[in-house]
Structure formats: C-alpha cells, structure tokens
Amino acid sequence: MKKATKLYRNGVVITLNKDNLVADSLAVCEDRIIAVGSRDEVAAYQAEDTEVIDLAGKALLPGFYDSHGHINSAGDTYMYKADLNCPPIGTCLTIEDCLNAMRELAARKPEGAVLGAGYDDTLIAEKRHLTRHDLDKVSIDRPVVAKHISGHLAYLNTKALEMIGYTEETEDPAGGVIQREVGTRIPNGVLEENAAFHPNIRALELFTDEQKQASLVYITGEYAKQGVTTASCGLLYTNAQLALYKQVEDQLKTRMFINPFMIDYEKITEGFTTSNKIVLSGGKELADGSLQGYTGYLTKPYHINLPGQPDYRGYPTNEKAELTARIVEAYRKDIQPVVHCNGDAALDDYLDALEEAQKAYPGQELRPVVIHCQTAREDQLDRIKELGATVSFFVLHTYYWGDRHRDIFLGPERAARLDPLQSALKRGIIFSTHCDSPITPQRPLLSIWASVNRISSNGNVIGAEQRIPVMDALRAYTINAAYQNFEETERGSLEAGKYADLVILSEDILSCEPEHIRDIEVEETILAGRTTYKNK
C-alpha cells in the first residue's frame, strides 16, 4: 500500500464523483490522490513522515476547471492595456475617464500602440461607441486601439485606421462591418467582428516574446488565486504563439488546454507535443458575435433595435454553408468542434452543421461544444442532447448584463431564459460554466453563485426558474468541464488515481446561504500536490 505524503482530514471533502460523495478525509501521494473517505479509512495511508493538514471544517474540492476563456489575452490585457471597464468591473464612468486611462498608459509606454480594453457603450454615461475622433484625443501620431467589453468590436484612431489600410474604398469583409461617418463612406473607427479581427489589427497588439511570456506566467498566478488549476486558451491563431507556452511551461501555475483556430488547426499545431501541463483540445470557430455589440445572430429582432432597422437580427460570422463545411471537415479530421454561439440563429446553424457532419462521419464521439449558448431555445436543447453535444454556458451574463438584456437586447421573456442551466440539467445535458476572461474577471465562485442565484449586478433576479442547485453548479466548474475536454479520468473530481489538483475554500459551500457563495474565499490552491497559492 502506498503511503500518503499529505493527508487532509476533518473537512468537507466534496468529491464530485458520480455519486456526489461528501467525505471527511483525503490522502495524496506526491502528485496523485490515493484515498478518499472517512477519517478512519484514510488514516490507514498515514506514515510517520506524512504531513497531516487539519481542514477544521473547511471545504476541499477539485481545483476549478476553466472551460472557456482566453488566458492568452487575459495576461496581456491586465498587464499592458488600459482598463476601460465601467463598474462593477472597473471604475470608468465617462468617455473622458476612458481617454484619461489611455493617456496615462501612453505616458508610461512612450512607444508603439496605445491599447485599451473593456469599453461598454451601454454602461458609459454617453451611451455610445468610441470613435476615431475620440481616440485621436489620446494620440494622432501613434495607433490607438480599444476593445469593446465583448471582444467583438474594436475602436481605432485615425492613425491606426491608416496603418491597417481601412479607407473609403475598403469594402466590409464577410461577417464583419466597418462603420462609417454619417452620410459618407469614411470609416468612423468602429469595427465589428471580422473587420475587428483583421490580422493587421492583431499585429498592432503584438508584444515581444519576453512580454508575452511574462504575462502568461503572471496570469496563471492570478488564476491560481481564484482556485483555478486548469485554464483555457479559447482561441489561438499561430504556431509561434503555441511555442511560447512551451517555453514557460515549468513556470505556469495552472494546467492549460488550447483551442487552435479550426481552419488552421494542423498548421498551428505542427510540431507541438502535448504534456500533462499543456494539452491541445478542439478547434475553435465562431458562428456569430455578441448581443452586447448587436452582432449576435438572433431568429427574432433585438428588443430595442438599431435606429432605422426595426427587423435587425444581427448576422453570422460565417455563413451557414461555410460553417457547415468547416464542421464536416473537422469531423473528417477527427477534430472536436468548439463553436461560439450567442444568438439562437447562430446555434441553429451550428446544430444543422453538426447533423450534416454526423451523417457524413457516423459513430465518432467528439463531444462537440457550444460556447456561451446564452439564448438557446427548448427545442435547441433537445437537439443538443440528441447530437451528443455539450455546452459551456457564460452564466455570468445574468450578473454583468442581465438588466440590459432584459431592457435593451432581448426583452423580459428571452432574458429570463439567458443561459438556461435548469433546462439543460433536466435533459441530462453535460454542461460547464465559464467566465470568458478577460471579458469578465476569472472568478469561478462568482460564476457558481450566478448559477445558483441568477441575480444581476443591480440586485434583480434574472429567470429564477433557470437556477440550479449548488452541487450541480460545482460540477459545472469541475468534472463537467474536464469531461468536455476528454480529461475526466485524470482530473475534475476527487477520486483515487486522479491528479491532486485541489482547492480549499474558507467554509463549507454546501451549507452556507446561497447568496453568500460569492463571499467565500479561496484559502489554498494545489496543483499536482504542490501549493500554487495560499491565502496568508
């Protein structure tokens, strides 16, 4: 019998195994769990040199598993970009506050592009997008690029527009829009979707290898503070970016899985070797954009629509035929599809594509993922179940944007069904939840709180009937996320043989008041048996 190097006892050990066992003690030998059970059962694994940790009634769980986010850009955002967020995330209240934040960054960083992120036109006092004229007040000599909080719109100053080549003659790209000055074709600096994802814009945001490595190490430390042991790089474009991860692998404080851009999957992953720390996962694709940016693709018009466009429903990032071709090709190559769908029309397109792919290549278990899935209808959830798909819900929509979805984007009826967790649970759909960092901060406990309470930042309940129990909310940030990524045999629950990826919480999350969950603190995070964060 193996003896424990560490033995945790006298706690609430929430295993999240198939029976949702809650135990008292857990034994670890080096990087693996070797026993879970009662104090007496686990005591048999204690040796003279075993370190015994008294949990004193605190909760011990599997480390949180971030099913979708952008850790590759989260570190850059927090280290190198001006924070343009309004409360409750940031402190900007007016456009002038945002411009001042970028001016301060420009003064600290005298060369290169001036970058900002987190701008929300529906929260800022002026209730409008930034334009090139606004950003020209930051600099007329340097490119200035700001991002909408959704990540699906970009704002460029005149210099940046010139550098990437957007002019009066430039046509809108497929699946994107270059907004124009009123009555002209002159770009006004607001870019949507594929217009905002132009490679030349990404080039303006590139950092040195040293900066990128520093931001990756930094952000995994920040994730560890929140109890995360596995993080997500939810979209990666180049082989060079992938190489950077390997160069700092030993310094990372979380594991990481990577979703390369689906259309270039093989090119991006060429020569890459998977390890226990960094793994390749499914290919990422986008079916639409963001409801907050009016680029999410709906079957019915937005509740309060764009001026002069009463029937506007958004638009697809990829036309249906193109999306279908990409999904069928993914099945041919045995690549798991991971597709961003916010609007229900986009989800229809993806589900139709999955049906075609599964007809062409039957019998494959690829566990296709729907990312965000915030406006799924009941009939679509039936199809998700039938097609063997899984969902990664962005349930924090209810907290950060719930009131505005109700009043602006969707109206009361559709907003009450935002991220319909209970409907998915009733059908037995395996689903996870995520924070989509850096769109919102990486706070798993806030996501779990939102799954259980569905309360907006203004204190309003957004669809009480879609609340789920605490245990199911915990599964959505642990074992279900691992399942989506084909890692459920290695992590995601506390069972003998699995990695000792653990988080200790300041109190028992199962017995506290539901509205208190967000106030629970992470006491310690443990990766493969080693502490990556400890609350002093």
Secondary structure as GFF3:
##gff-version 3
##sequence-region A 1 536
A	DSSP	beta_strand	6	9	.	.	.	ID=ss1
A	DSSP	beta_strand	12	14	.	.	.	ID=ss2
A	DSSP	beta_strand	22	23	.	.	.	ID=ss3
A	DSSP	beta_strand	25	29	.	.	.	ID=ss4
A	DSSP	beta_strand	32	37	.	.	.	ID=ss5
A	DSSP	alpha_helix	39	43	.	.	.	ID=ss6
A	DSSP	beta_strand	51	54	.	.	.	ID=ss7
A	DSSP	beta_strand	59	62	.	.	.	ID=ss8
A	DSSP	beta_strand	64	65	.	.	.	ID=ss9
A	DSSP	alpha_helix	71	80	.	.	.	ID=ss10
A	DSSP	beta_strand	82	83	.	.	.	ID=ss11
A	DSSP	alpha_helix	95	108	.	.	.	ID=ss12
A	DSSP	beta_strand	114	119	.	.	.	ID=ss13
A	DSSP	alpha_helix	132	136	.	.	.	ID=ss14
A	DSSP	beta_strand	144	148	.	.	.	ID=ss15
A	DSSP	beta_strand	153	156	.	.	.	ID=ss16
A	DSSP	alpha_helix	158	164	.	.	.	ID=ss17
A	DSSP	beta_strand	176	180	.	.	.	ID=ss18
A	DSSP	beta_strand	187	193	.	.	.	ID=ss19
A	DSSP	alpha_helix	199	204	.	.	.	ID=ss20
A	DSSP	alpha_helix	209	225	.	.	.	ID=ss21
A	DSSP	beta_strand	228	236	.	.	.	ID=ss22
A	DSSP	alpha_helix	239	247	.	.	.	ID=ss23
A	DSSP	three_ten_helix	249	251	.	.	.	ID=ss24
A	DSSP	beta_strand	255	260	.	.	.	ID=ss25
A	DSSP	three_ten_helix	262	264	.	.	.	ID=ss26
A	DSSP	alpha_helix	265	269	.	.	.	ID=ss27
A	DSSP	beta_strand	278	280	.	.	.	ID=ss28
A	DSSP	beta_strand	283	286	.	.	.	ID=ss29
A	DSSP	three_ten_helix	291	293	.	.	.	ID=ss30
A	DSSP	alpha_helix	320	332	.	.	.	ID=ss31
A	DSSP	beta_strand	337	341	.	.	.	ID=ss32
A	DSSP	alpha_helix	344	360	.	.	.	ID=ss33
A	DSSP	beta_strand	369	372	.	.	.	ID=ss34
A	DSSP	alpha_helix	378	386	.	.	.	ID=ss35
A	DSSP	beta_strand	390	393	.	.	.	ID=ss36
A	DSSP	alpha_helix	397	400	.	.	.	ID=ss37
A	DSSP	alpha_helix	402	404	.	.	.	ID=ss38
A	DSSP	pi_helix	405	409	.	.	.	ID=ss39
A	DSSP	alpha_helix	412	415	.	.	.	ID=ss40
A	DSSP	alpha_helix	421	426	.	.	.	ID=ss41
A	DSSP	beta_strand	431	433	.	.	.	ID=ss42
A	DSSP	alpha_helix	444	453	.	.	.	ID=ss43
A	DSSP	three_ten_helix	464	466	.	.	.	ID=ss44
A	DSSP	alpha_helix	470	476	.	.	.	ID=ss45
A	DSSP	alpha_helix	479	484	.	.	.	ID=ss46
A	DSSP	beta_strand	502	505	.	.	.	ID=ss47
A	DSSP	three_ten_helix	514	519	.	.	.	ID=ss48
A	DSSP	beta_strand	522	527	.	.	.	ID=ss49
A	DSSP	beta_strand	530	534	.	.	.	ID=ss50
###
